[in-house]
Amino acid sequence: MSELRFNELRGEPVAYAIHRQDRTFLPDRAHCPLDPTRPGEPPTEIPLESFEIVVFDNRFPAFEAPAGAAEVVVYTDDHDASLASLPIERVEALMWVWRHRYQELGAREDVEYVYIFENRGVEVGVTLHHPHGQIYGYPFLPPVPALELAADARLGRCAPCVLLARERADGRRLLFENDAVSAYVPEAARWPYEAHLAMRVHRPSLTDCEPRELRLLAEALLALVRGYDALFERPLPYVMAVHQAPTCAGSPDGHLHVEFYPPLRTAEKLKYLAGSEQGAGTFIGDVLPEEAAEGLREAIERAR
């Protein structure tokens, strides 16, 4: 069972899930717990010989009822695939899975924020290589979404709407657009090749999107992650974070957008969170956002 404490100096909650020390760590290819269960072989977490998308409760949860939730979302039964290698139909189906989990988990009284994310690559701490993401149902509003809501108040309206309008007017950091989604490197990006995908029409969450918008969001996600892999001609590690409206009763609005934090600053060099970042909370960048956007635009075009 997790234990929740409050860090007074930082003004933020800290969760302790000691049992996660024993979770599976980088097993060999033959013993991946996210592979299908094959006839005559030891059972995995998924008792199916084949599948498309599977969601199940995390065996080593950071949060669990009656104080939140933690789920695993397996994108495919192909161990060697990635989000970037999936066909558009599978990624579109994933959008509907995300939407369903947001709606179901968000309806629970013990969940105040539904956070969908993917950690890709050992550089960001992945413990299983099989392509998958996770969903946390936080029993509180986490600090980052809370800061986004504070930005709404500071700007006097939806902050992602304001920032997207600025990026579209400037144009230098814009990566690509379709009829529903704009992709850009933010003006004050913290990570060297950070990118955001934002819904062009104000949509608080996946449940507010029309079916066509979900398909266009899937297309935008594919374009960006394929561009990331083309950037340095290698699978790019990243954290993908889906930000939506909080689900607690009476909560403020939100704006559906997806943020990507790749830790590489070159093909072989990592951006480390060191003294200034961890001790003072101030990121010091290695790549100007405009230069990152230019490189990413070219990579996205190569990957089309």
KOLVEXSE-691478 format. One record per residue (C-alpha): residue in three letters; x, y, z. Coordinates in pm, whole numbers, padded with zeros to 5 digits, always signed. Layout:
alaXYZ...
This chain:
met+00000+00000+00000ser+00130+00345-00088glu+00181+00615+00172leu+00124+00981+00096arg+00317+01256+00271phe+00343+01632+00219asn+00670+01814+00151glu+00620+02148+00323leu+00925+02317+00169arg+00812+02235-00185gly+00440+02256-00108glu+00370+01927-00284pro+00269+01569-00206val+00519+01282-00218ala+00401+00922-00258tyr+00594+00625-00119ala+00533+00287-00284ile+00800+00067-00130his+00669-00251-00294arg+00771-00113-00634gln+01132-00194-00549asp+01049-00554-00642arg+00897-00483-00985thr+01031-00660-01292phe+01345-00489-01421leu+01460-00525-01783pro+01392-00898-01823asp+01547-01084-02115arg+01351-01106-02438ala+01215-01454-02362his+01060-01352-02029cys+00880-01027-02106pro+00565-01007-01889leu+00387-00794-02149asp+00417-01048-02431pro+00119-01272-02514thr+00098-01604-02335arg+00213-01861-02590pro+00102-02227-02584gly+00345-02440-02387glu+00530-02137-02245pro+00513-01979-01897pro+00215-01742-01849thr+00268-01367-01879glu+00060-01077-01744ile-00167-01119-02047pro-00346-01456-02076leu-00404-01424-02452glu-00220-01574-02749ser-00259-01249-02943phe-00415-00909-02885glu-00439-00552-03014ile-00455-00328-02704val-00475-00449-02344val-00530-00254-02020phe-00480-00407-01676asp-00406-00303-01319asn-00038-00251-01247arg+00098-00531-01026phe+00327-00276-00860pro+00101+00028-00830ala+00210+00371-00715phe-00158+00435-00633glu-00447+00196-00575ala-00803+00201-00441pro-00925+00349-00217ala-00665+00617-00292gly-00621+00627-00669ala-00530+00384-00947ala-00241+00266-01163glu-00294+00085-01493val-00074-00049-01772val-00173+00001-02138val-00001-00238-02379tyr-00014-00100-02735thr+00050-00421-02928asp+00147-00786-02893asp+00460-00720-03101his+00747-00698-02855asp+00976-00523-03105ala+00727-00256-03215ser+00693+00101-03086leu+00431+00372-03090ala+00604+00511-03400ser+00581+00181-03588leu+00209+00121-03530pro-00043+00176-03810ile-00272+00477-03784glu-00572+00251-03716arg-00407+00112-03402val-00309+00456-03273glu-00660+00584-03338ala-00794+00288-03138leu-00550+00382-02861met-00708+00730-02846trp-01044+00565-02776val-00887+00345-02509trp-00737+00654-02344arg-01073+00827-02364his-01251+00532-02200arg-01000+00504-01916tyr-01010+00881-01853gln-01388+00867-01831glu-01406+00555-01612leu-01124+00639-01373gly-01229+01003-01356ala-01576+00900-01238arg-01429+00745-00923glu-01451+00945-00601asp-01091+00861-00511val-00947+00999-00838glu-00899+01372-00890tyr-00667+01366-01192val-00619+01106-01467tyr-00268+01112-01608ile-00184+00914-01923phe+00186+00881-02002glu+00458+00677-02167asn+00820+00636-02062arg+01029+00524-02358gly+01393+00419-02334val+01623+00317-02053glu+01745+00679-02043val+01417+00778-01877gly+01397+00472-01651val+01198+00220-01853thr+01196-00122-01689leu+01014-00312-01968his+01097-00271-02337his+00763-00395-02474pro+00573-00092-02613his+00335+00028-02345gly+00215+00327-02150gln+00064+00383-01809ile-00232+00560-01653tyr-00230+00700-01300gly-00545+00805-01121tyr-00412+01051-00866pro-00611+01099-00544phe-00503+01466-00555leu-00427+01730-00815pro-00055+01691-00904pro+00174+01997-00903val+00220+02028-01283pro-00153+02033-01372ala-00204+02270-01079leu+00059+02505-01226glu-00119+02492-01562leu-00444+02596-01396ala-00255+02876-01220ala-00131+02987-01564asp-00495+03008-01676ala-00564+03243-01387arg-00248+03447-01452leu-00328+03495-01821gly-00696+03551-01763arg-00806+03270-01993cys-00702+02920-02107ala-00320+02923-02106pro-00273+02655-02378cys-00510+02852-02603val-00307+03170-02546leu+00026+02996-02602leu-00094+02816-02914ala-00216+03144-03064arg+00127+03297-02994glu+00312+03006-03153arg+00092+03009-03463ala+00139+03385-03501asp+00517+03357-03460gly+00559+03047-03675arg+00930+02988-03609arg+00875+02701-03367leu+00570+02549-03536leu+00637+02190-03648phe+00320+02097-03837glu-00058+02123-03822asn-00366+01938-03931asp-00728+02046-03900ala-00746+01958-03529val-00393+01964-03384ser-00093+02195-03386ala+00257+02076-03297tyr+00528+02313-03181val+00843+02351-02974pro+00744+02587-02691glu+00921+02922-02670ala+01055+02838-02324ala+01112+02465-02375arg+01299+02304-02088trp+01413+01991-02271pro+01634+02022-02584tyr+01375+01882-02829glu+01060+01923-02623ala+00741+01941-02831his+00375+01997-02755leu+00067+01880-02945ala-00235+02096-02867met-00594+02075-02981arg-00666+02379-03198val-01023+02406-03070his-01056+02426-02693arg-01122+02072-02573pro-01088+02009-02198ser-01036+01633-02238leu-01051+01336-02472thr-01418+01293-02387asp-01490+01635-02541cys-01329+01544-02876glu-01526+01446-03183pro-01432+01114-03350arg-01257+01296-03636glu-01048+01493-03386leu-00934+01173-03219arg-00815+01039-03553leu-00631+01364-03628leu-00473+01352-03282ala-00353+01000-03363glu-00209+01124-03692ala-00027+01407-03516leu+00117+01173-03252leu+00246+00940-03523ala+00401+01223-03722leu+00587+01355-03419val+00718+01024-03280arg+00830+00913-03626gly+01005+01246-03664tyr+01173+01196-03329asp+01314+00861-03446ala+01438+01024-03768leu+01599+01316-03583phe+01914+01128-03478glu+01841+00815-03684arg+01785+00610-03370pro+01489+00530-03141leu+01454+00849-02938pro+01385+00814-02566tyr+01113+01039-02429val+00846+01095-02169met+00503+01153-02322ala+00256+01332-02092val-00115+01373-02173his-00260+01672-01987gln-00636+01711-01953ala-00895+01863-01722pro-00901+01743-01360thr-01187+01506-01282cys-01273+01610-00926ala-01611+01774-00870gly-01610+02150-00923ser-01259+02150-01071pro-01151+02420-01318asp-01139+02357-01690gly-00836+02225-01877his-00713+02198-02236leu-00616+01864-02389his-00254+01869-02499val+00032+01621-02513glu+00384+01713-02407phe+00701+01524-02503tyr+01026+01549-02308pro+01317+01381-02491pro+01633+01378-02276leu+01885+01371-02565arg+02058+01697-02660thr+02260+01525-02935ala+02252+01174-03077glu+02479+01055-02794lys+02457+01317-02517leu+02191+01335-02247lys+02046+01642-02083tyr+02096+01575-01714leu+01890+01735-01440ala+02172+01855-01220gly+02240+02135-00973ser+02039+02420-01120glu+01750+02204-01233gln+01710+01993-00919gly+01837+02225-00650ala+01705+02558-00776gly+01428+02446-01011thr+01567+02640-01308phe+01636+02461-01635ile+01941+02569-01836gly+01897+02483-02202asp+02152+02343-02444val+01956+02397-02768leu+01757+02707-02864pro+01389+02621-02926glu+01405+02776-03272glu+01701+02555-03369ala+01531+02250-03220ala+01216+02326-03418glu+01412+02355-03743gly+01580+02021-03687leu+01255+01853-03588arg+01066+01993-03889glu+01327+01847-04121ala+01317+01511-03938ile+00937+01495-03953glu+00949+01558-04328arg+01208+01282-04373ala+00989+01041-04178arg+00673+01101-04384
